[in-house]
């Protein structure tokens, strides 16, 4: 917006670089340009100020599809002034010379013209296809078509305005239709989720079964190994018992042999003693017996010698040497 300072019957206007100012006198443009600063007489001047920066307007259009379903289109359209002189001739951009503000609402008039062109293009596009096809295609085809239409529309080029950018952010049906359209997809997704859950549970059951089978196989293997171990221990015990019995048998045989040898030696010695004593005369045997008896007696208190005994002993002694010599 231009700044105007009044100094009595004259005033000064100072405009921004983004504004194009045109000063008229007697219906003719006497000064035109961007970012102007000049003095003027308020009683004889008429000034128009046009914005030269890019502007954006909101676009919201509701239309019917080929199958009579309501679809809403939202977005923005960017535009700017390309011919300020022509625009000033076709649209009133005059300002109040007291405060520098626009007298009317020219921006709203331009945007209303652009919105009318866009609405008509959107309505035509939506009516050419059913709602499912429109939603599947998305906003991109409509944006391209709308961009081409507003850029080439003579209603804008005639007033010196150009649409520079069209952006569509949404293309949606009504909430009820949207829910109805989402239901098959939701049910399909839910079915896939249920199938995934079922598969996950089946996989878990399969894993549990495999784990149970593995545990059973491990227990079976452990039982088999324990059985083999018990059998081996029993076999080892039998072997140890057999070995101990054989060792005892061998030891008993050796002991019996040793005893037989000793007893045999004793018997042989005894036989030899008996053989020796058998061949001795009775007198000598009697003497030896008396000798052994005397060796075993601690003391002799009484000895009775009868004449008959003495005679018999003396007789034996007298016969002894003769018998020995005969042999």
C-alpha positions as CSV (number, residue, x, y, z in Angstrom):
1,X,0.0,0.0,0.0
2,X,1.3,3.5,-1.0
3,X,2.1,6.0,1.7
4,X,0.7,9.5,1.1
5,X,1.7,12.6,3.1
6,X,-0.3,15.8,2.6
7,X,1.4,19.3,2.7
8,X,-1.5,21.6,2.1
9,X,-2.7,21.7,-1.4
10,X,0.0,19.3,-2.6
11,X,0.9,15.7,-1.4
12,X,3.7,13.2,-1.7
13,X,3.2,9.5,-2.6
14,X,5.7,6.9,-1.8
15,X,5.1,3.3,-3.1
16,X,6.8,0.0,-2.6
17,X,8.8,-1.9,-5.3
18,X,6.2,-4.6,-5.4
19,X,3.5,-2.1,-6.4
20,X,2.9,-0.6,-9.9
21,X,1.5,3.0,-9.6
22,X,-0.2,4.8,-12.4
23,X,-1.0,8.6,-12.1
24,X,-3.7,10.0,-14.2
25,X,-4.5,13.6,-15.1
26,X,-7.6,14.5,-17.0
27,X,-8.2,10.8,-17.8
28,X,-4.7,10.2,-19.2
29,X,-1.8,8.3,-17.7
30,X,1.0,10.8,-17.0
31,X,3.2,8.6,-14.8
32,X,3.5,4.8,-14.5
33,X,6.0,2.5,-12.8
34,X,7.0,0.4,-9.8
35,X,8.2,1.9,-6.5
36,X,7.5,5.5,-7.6
37,X,7.9,8.6,-5.4
38,X,6.3,11.8,-6.6
39,X,4.4,15.0,-5.7
40,X,0.9,15.6,-6.9
41,X,-2.1,17.9,-6.5
42,X,-4.9,16.0,-4.9
43,X,-7.7,18.0,-6.6
44,X,-6.5,17.2,-10.1
45,X,-4.9,13.7,-9.7
46,X,-6.2,10.1,-9.9
47,X,-3.9,7.3,-8.9
48,X,-4.1,3.6,-9.3
49,X,-1.9,1.1,-7.4
50,X,-1.6,-2.5,-8.7
51,X,0.1,-5.4,-6.8
52,X,2.9,-7.0,-8.8
53,X,3.8,-9.8,-6.4
54,X,2.6,-13.3,-6.8
55,X,-0.8,-14.0,-5.1
56,X,-2.5,-17.2,-4.1
57,X,-6.2,-17.9,-3.7
58,X,-7.9,-20.9,-2.1
59,X,-9.8,-23.2,-4.3
60,X,-12.7,-25.3,-2.9
61,X,-15.1,-26.9,-5.4
62,X,-17.8,-29.6,-5.0
63,X,-19.0,-31.5,-8.0
64,X,-20.8,-34.7,-9.0
65,X,-19.1,-37.6,-10.6
66,X,-20.5,-39.5,-13.6
67,X,-22.4,-41.8,-11.2
68,X,-23.9,-38.8,-9.2
69,X,-21.6,-39.0,-6.3
70,X,-20.4,-35.7,-4.6
71,X,-16.6,-35.1,-4.7
72,X,-14.8,-32.2,-3.1
73,X,-11.6,-30.7,-4.6
74,X,-9.3,-28.5,-2.5
75,X,-6.2,-26.6,-3.5
76,X,-4.7,-23.2,-4.3
77,X,-4.2,-21.2,-7.5
78,X,-1.3,-18.8,-7.8
79,X,-1.6,-15.7,-10.1
80,X,0.1,-12.4,-10.8
81,X,-0.3,-9.3,-12.9
82,X,1.5,-9.3,-16.3
83,X,0.0,-6.2,-17.8
84,X,-0.7,-3.5,-15.2
85,X,-1.9,-0.9,-17.7
86,X,-4.5,-3.2,-19.2
87,X,-5.6,-4.4,-15.8
88,X,-6.0,-0.8,-14.6
89,X,-8.2,-0.2,-17.6
90,X,-10.4,-3.2,-16.9
91,X,-10.5,-3.3,-13.1
92,X,-10.7,-0.3,-10.8
93,X,-7.5,-0.1,-8.7
94,X,-7.8,3.5,-7.8
95,X,-6.7,4.5,-4.3
96,X,-8.0,7.1,-1.8
97,X,-5.6,10.0,-2.0
98,X,-6.0,10.8,1.7
99,X,-4.8,7.4,3.1
100,X,-3.5,5.5,0.1
101,X,-6.0,2.6,0.5
102,X,-7.9,0.9,-2.5
103,X,-11.3,2.4,-2.9
104,X,-12.9,-1.0,-4.0
105,X,-12.0,-4.7,-3.9
106,X,-10.3,-5.4,-7.2
107,X,-8.3,-8.4,-5.8
108,X,-11.5,-10.2,-4.9
109,X,-12.9,-9.5,-8.4
110,X,-9.9,-11.1,-10.0
111,X,-9.9,-14.1,-7.7
112,X,-13.7,-14.5,-8.3
113,X,-13.0,-14.6,-12.0
114,X,-10.3,-17.2,-11.6
115,X,-12.5,-19.2,-9.3
116,X,-15.3,-19.2,-11.8
117,X,-13.0,-20.6,-14.5
118,X,-11.6,-23.2,-12.1
119,X,-15.0,-24.3,-10.9
120,X,-16.3,-24.8,-14.4
121,X,-13.2,-26.9,-15.4
122,X,-13.5,-29.0,-12.2
123,X,-17.2,-29.6,-12.7
124,X,-16.5,-30.8,-16.3
125,X,-13.7,-33.1,-15.2
126,X,-15.7,-34.7,-12.4
127,X,-18.7,-35.4,-14.6
128,X,-16.7,-37.4,-17.1
129,X,-15.8,-40.4,-14.8
130,X,-17.3,-42.4,-12.0
131,X,-16.2,-41.7,-8.5
132,X,-14.1,-44.8,-8.1
133,X,-12.1,-43.9,-11.2
134,X,-11.6,-40.3,-10.0
135,X,-10.4,-41.4,-6.6
136,X,-8.1,-44.0,-8.1
137,X,-6.6,-41.5,-10.5
138,X,-6.1,-38.9,-7.7
139,X,-5.7,-35.1,-8.1
140,X,-2.7,-35.2,-10.5
141,X,-4.8,-35.5,-13.8
142,X,-7.2,-32.8,-12.6
143,X,-4.3,-30.5,-11.6
144,X,-2.7,-30.8,-15.1
145,X,-6.0,-30.1,-16.8
146,X,-6.9,-27.2,-14.6
147,X,-3.4,-25.7,-15.1
148,X,-3.7,-25.8,-18.8
149,X,-7.2,-24.3,-18.8
150,X,-6.6,-21.3,-16.5
151,X,-3.3,-20.5,-18.2
152,X,-5.0,-20.2,-21.6
153,X,-8.3,-18.8,-20.7
154,X,-9.0,-15.5,-22.5
155,X,-10.9,-14.1,-19.6
156,X,-7.6,-13.7,-17.7
157,X,-5.3,-12.8,-20.5
158,X,-7.7,-10.0,-21.6
159,X,-7.3,-8.3,-18.2
160,X,-3.6,-8.7,-18.0
161,X,-3.5,-11.5,-15.4
162,X,-1.9,-14.9,-15.6
163,X,-2.4,-18.0,-13.4
164,X,1.1,-19.3,-12.7
165,X,0.6,-22.4,-10.4
166,X,-2.2,-24.8,-9.6
167,X,-1.8,-27.1,-6.5
168,X,-4.5,-29.5,-5.5
169,X,-4.1,-31.0,-2.0
170,X,-7.2,-33.2,-1.8
171,X,-9.8,-34.9,-3.8
172,X,-12.3,-36.6,-1.6
173,X,-15.9,-37.9,-1.6
174,X,-18.4,-37.4,1.2
175,X,-17.7,-39.0,4.6
176,X,-20.5,-41.6,4.1
177,X,-19.2,-42.5,0.6
178,X,-15.7,-42.6,1.8
179,X,-16.6,-45.1,4.6
180,X,-18.5,-47.2,2.0
181,X,-15.6,-47.2,-0.3
182,X,-13.2,-48.0,2.5
183,X,-15.2,-51.0,3.7
184,X,-14.1,-53.5,1.0
185,X,-10.5,-52.4,1.4
186,X,-10.8,-52.5,5.2
187,X,-12.4,-56.0,5.1
188,X,-9.7,-57.2,2.7
189,X,-7.0,-55.8,5.0
190,X,-8.7,-57.3,8.0
191,X,-8.9,-60.7,6.2
192,X,-5.2,-60.4,5.4
193,X,-4.5,-59.6,9.1
194,X,-6.6,-62.5,10.2
195,X,-4.8,-64.8,7.8
196,X,-1.5,-63.5,9.0
197,X,-2.6,-64.1,12.6
198,X,-3.8,-67.6,11.7
199,X,-0.5,-68.3,10.0
200,X,1.4,-66.9,12.9
201,X,-0.6,-69.1,15.3
202,X,-0.2,-72.1,13.0
203,X,3.6,-71.5,12.9
204,X,3.6,-71.1,16.7
205,X,1.8,-74.4,17.0
206,X,4.1,-76.1,14.6
207,X,7.1,-74.8,16.5
208,X,5.6,-76.0,19.7
209,X,5.0,-79.4,18.2
210,X,8.6,-79.5,16.9
211,X,9.8,-78.5,20.3
212,X,7.7,-81.2,22.0
213,X,8.9,-83.8,19.5
214,X,12.4,-82.7,20.0
215,X,12.0,-83.0,23.8
216,X,10.4,-86.4,23.4
217,X,13.2,-87.5,21.1
218,X,15.8,-86.2,23.7
219,X,14.0,-88.0,26.5
220,X,13.9,-91.2,24.4
221,X,17.5,-90.9,23.6
222,X,18.4,-90.2,27.2
223,X,16.3,-93.3,28.3
224,X,18.0,-95.4,25.6
225,X,21.4,-94.2,26.8
226,X,20.5,-94.8,30.4
227,X,19.4,-98.3,29.5
228,X,22.7,-98.9,27.7
229,X,24.5,-97.5,30.7
230,X,22.6,-99.8,33.1
231,X,23.3,-102.8,30.9
232,X,27.0,-101.8,30.7
233,X,27.1,-101.4,34.4
234,X,25.4,-104.8,35.0
235,X,27.9,-106.3,32.5
236,X,30.8,-104.7,34.3
237,X,29.4,-105.9,37.6
238,X,29.1,-109.4,36.3
239,X,32.6,-109.2,34.8
240,X,33.9,-108.0,38.2
241,X,32.1,-110.7,40.0
242,X,33.3,-113.3,37.6
243,X,36.8,-112.0,37.9
244,X,36.6,-112.0,41.6
245,X,35.2,-115.5,41.7
246,X,37.9,-116.7,39.3
247,X,40.5,-114.9,41.4
248,X,39.1,-116.5,44.6
249,X,39.0,-119.9,42.8
250,X,42.6,-119.5,41.7
251,X,43.6,-118.3,45.2
252,X,41.7,-121.2,46.8
253,X,43.3,-123.7,44.4
254,X,46.7,-122.3,45.1
255,X,46.0,-122.4,48.9
256,X,44.7,-126.0,48.5
257,X,47.8,-126.9,46.6
258,X,49.9,-125.3,49.2
259,X,48.1,-127.1,51.9
260,X,48.4,-130.4,50.0
261,X,52.0,-129.8,49.5
262,X,52.6,-129.0,53.2
263,X,50.4,-131.8,54.4
264,X,52.1,-134.1,51.9
265,X,55.4,-133.0,53.2
266,X,54.2,-133.6,56.7
267,X,52.8,-137.0,55.8
268,X,56.0,-137.9,54.1
269,X,58.0,-136.8,57.1
270,X,55.7,-138.7,59.3
271,X,56.0,-141.8,57.1
272,X,59.7,-141.5,57.2
273,X,59.6,-141.2,61.0
274,X,57.2,-144.1,61.2
275,X,59.5,-146.1,58.9
276,X,62.4,-145.3,61.1
277,X,60.6,-146.2,64.3
278,X,59.1,-149.3,62.7
279,X,62.5,-150.9,62.2
280,X,63.9,-149.9,65.7
281,X,64.0,-152.5,68.4
282,X,61.5,-152.2,71.2
283,X,64.1,-151.3,73.7
284,X,65.2,-148.3,71.7
285,X,61.6,-147.3,71.1
286,X,61.0,-147.6,74.8
287,X,64.0,-145.4,75.5
288,X,63.0,-142.8,73.1
289,X,59.5,-142.8,74.5
290,X,60.9,-142.4,78.0
291,X,63.1,-139.6,76.7
292,X,60.2,-137.7,75.2
293,X,58.1,-138.2,78.3
294,X,60.9,-136.9,80.4
295,X,61.1,-133.8,78.3
296,X,57.5,-133.1,78.7
297,X,57.4,-133.6,82.5
298,X,58.3,-130.7,84.8
299,X,59.2,-132.8,87.8
300,X,58.9,-136.5,88.9
301,X,57.8,-137.0,92.4
302,X,57.7,-140.8,92.6
303,X,59.2,-143.5,90.4
304,X,58.1,-147.1,91.0
305,X,60.4,-149.7,89.5
306,X,59.4,-153.3,90.0
307,X,61.7,-156.2,89.7
308,X,59.8,-157.5,86.8
309,X,60.0,-154.2,84.9
310,X,63.7,-153.9,85.6
311,X,64.3,-157.4,84.5
312,X,62.4,-156.9,81.2
313,X,64.2,-153.7,80.4
314,X,67.6,-155.3,81.1
315,X,66.7,-158.2,79.0
316,X,65.7,-156.0,76.1
317,X,69.0,-154.2,76.3
318,X,70.9,-157.4,76.2
319,X,69.0,-158.5,73.1
320,X,69.2,-155.3,71.3
321,X,72.7,-155.3,69.9
322,X,72.5,-158.9,68.8
323,X,69.4,-158.1,66.7
324,X,71.0,-155.1,65.1
325,X,74.0,-157.0,64.2
326,X,72.0,-159.7,62.5
327,X,70.3,-157.3,60.3
